[in-house]
């Protein structure tokens, strides 16, 4: 549940934030009549991604569950999710301060052209990107959690994202976006480390990676099949009987990822203005 909550909160905040910025720009320009184009584009992107995600999950579940193909499918999805999640988390950290200016530039261009469809397309493309990422991440943890856990976490995460964006719109963009994304991004790096550990486990079970000997066995205390163990496995990559490679992969990714993510960003030096004599 916590995994889907974090994913929906992070991706939802970014997607709804884009809508909030566009709506604030239109409101300041006195063009509230164009709100429906932005909201329509965002809703279309979210609906399309949701339908695609449900279809993909049903097809993969019916075709792969209980077979070797499922382990291959899960391993590939885990690795893709780790790559996309890591890239987008770092990307948002770099661009959180400039996303508002970029959206304003694009929205101003659409307003000058008088095209509501252009605004809808901006919302569709930007929100659609976040929705596709959300589908990838949820597919990666879908086999590790029950539908109820996924649904509750997703609903709570989306509620937080909507509340955040409404606050951004009402407060005039005065919230510290960079700090909020730093906190959520740090938590998602932990999720990514867990997905990587899960991928290693699958590849070891398939015989692709060596070292299937367990370091310890805590199945009597907290088995993977228990409710808490299942949640921890899907969220943090918990294993009651982890291998050396699983533990090393989890620790190495987490330490390296958080170190790079949390280090202070270097400010680009401003060009010196030549003195005029």
N, C-alpha and C positions, 0 to 999 in steps of 0.2 A: 504493500500500500504506500509506504513512504517513497519507494522508487518512482511510482507513477505520479505521486504528489509533486516530487521535486521536478520531474520532467515536465509536467503540465504547468507548474509554477514558473519555471525558467522560460520555456518556449512560449507559454501563454503571456507572460509579462512582456516579452519582446514583441510578440505579435499584436497584443492589445495596445502596447505602448505606441506602436506605429500608427494605429488607428486614432489614439488619443491625440498624438501630435498633429495628424492630418486634420482632425476635427477642430483642434484649437486654432490652426492656421485659417481654416475656412470661417470659423466664428469671428476671428479678428478682422477678416476681410469682409464680413457682413454677408457671407454666402452660406448660411445655414441650410438653404434649399438644396445644397449639394451633399448634405450629410448622407442621404440615402444611397448615393453612389459609392461612397467609401464603405459604409456598412454592408451594402449589397455585395461588393467585391470581396470583402473579408469573409462574409458568411458563405459565399460560394466556394471560396478556397477551403475553408474549414470543413464544409459538408463533403466536398469532393475527396479530400484526404481521409475523412472518417469512413466513407463508403469503401474507398480503396483499401484502407487498413483492415476493416472487418472482412472484406472478401479475401484478402491475402492471408489473414489469420485462419479463416475457416478452411481455405484450400490447403494451406500448409499443415493444419492440424489433421485433416482427414487423410492427407496423402502420406504424412511422415510419422505421426505419433506411433511410438513403440517400435520403430525401425532404426536401422543404422543411418538411413537418410536423415532422420530427425536430428541426430547428433551432428552430422555434417552441416545441416541447415542452421542449427543453433550456433555452431562454432563460427560459421561465416557471418551470420547476423551479429553475433557478439563483437567480432573484430571490426565489422563495418560501423557498428554503433559506437565503439570506442574511438575509432578514427574521426567520425563525424562529430561526436560529442566533444572531443578534445579540441578539434579545429574550431568549431563554432564558439566554444567557451572562450578560447583565446582571442578569436576574432572580435567578439562582442566586447571583451575587455579593452581592446585597442580602439574600438570605434564608438564606445558608449558616449563619449563626449562630443562626437561630431555627427551622430545619426540625426539629430534634430535639424542641423543646418542643411544636411543633404536632402532630407525630406522636404524642408521648406523650399529649397531650390526647385525640386521636381514638382511640388504642388503649385508654386508660382507659375511655372511653365504651363501647367495644365489650366490654371485660372486665366492666364493670358489668352490661351487658345479657346477658352470658353467650353471646354470639353469635360462633361461629367464622366464620360466613358474612360478618359485618360486617368482620372482619379480612381475609378473603380479598378482599372488595370494595375495601378500602383499598389493599391490595397491587396488585390488578388495575388500578385506576384510575391510581395513581401510577406504577407500572412501565409500564403501557400508554401513558401520555403520553410517557415517554422512548422507548419502542419506536417509536411513530409518528414522533417526531422523527428517530430513527435511520433509518427507512425513507426519509423525505424527503431526508435528507442523502446517503444512499447512492445513491438514484436520481439525485441531482444529479451525482455523480461516476462513476456506473456506466459511462457512455459514454466516460469518459476513462481508464479502467483496465481491465485484463484481469480476468476472473473469479477467476483464481488470486491476483492481487495484492489484490483486494478481500477474498477469503476469508482469506488469510494475515494481512492487517492487522486484519480483524475478529476473528479468533481470538486474536491477540496482545493486542488492546485489551481484549477480554472477559476474558482471563486476568489482565491487570493490574487490571481492575475487581474481579474476584472476589477476588484476593489482597488488594486494598485493603480490601474490605468484611470479609473474614475477620479482617484485622488490627484493624479498627475494633471488631469484636465481641469479639476476644480481649483487646484492650488497654483495653476499657471506654470507648471514644469519646475517647481522649486524643490522637488525631492532630489536627493543625491542618488542619481541613477548608477553612477560608477560604483558606489559603495554597496548598493543592493546587489548588483551583478557580481561583485567580488564575493559576497557571502554565499549567494546561490551557486556561483561557479565553483567555489571551493567544495561545497557539498556534492556537486555533480562530478568533480574529479574523483571523489571517493566512490561514487556509483560506477564511474568508468573503470576504476581499478578492480572493482568487483566483477564487472563484465569481462575484463581481461582474464581474471582468475578462472571464471567459468569457461571461457574459450580454451584456456590451457587444459582444464580438466577434461573437456570433451575431446580435445585432440590427443590427450594421453589415453583415454578410453578407446579411441579409434586406432591406437598404435602408431600415430604419426609422430608424437613426441615421446621420448624415453622417460624413465623415472616414475613409475606408477606406485612405488613403495610409499606408504603413508608415514608421516613423521610421528603422528599420534592418532589415537582413536577416542573421540569424545562422544561417540554415538549413544552411550548409556546416559550421559548427562544432558546433551542437547543434540539429538539426531537431526539429520537434514529433513526427515519426513515430518517432524513436529511443526506446529504452527509457527512458533518463533523461529525455529531453524529454517523453515521455508522462506520466511520473510527476510531473514538475514542473508540467506543464500542468494536470493534474487536481488537484494539491495547492495550488499557488501562483498558478495562472493564467498560467503561463509561455507566452510566444509568441515564436517565432524572429523574427517580423516584426510587432511590436506597433504599434498606431496610437497617435496622441496621446491619443485619448479613453480607450483601454484603460489606458494608463499613468497618466493623470490620475485616472481612477476608482479604480485600484488604490492609488495613493499617498494620495489624499484619504481614502479609506475607512480605510486602515491607520493613518494618522497620527491622524485624528479618533477612530477607534474605540479605539485603544490609549491615547490621551491621556485619554479619558473613562473607560475601563475601569480604568486603573491609578492614577487620581488617588485620594487618600485619601478615604474615605467620611466624610461629616459625621455626627457623633454627635448624635442628637436630644437637645436640652436637657431635663433632668429638671425637672418642675414643682417650684417651691419650696414647701416645707411651711410654712404660716403659723405663726408663733410663737403659743404658747398662754400667755396671761397668767395 
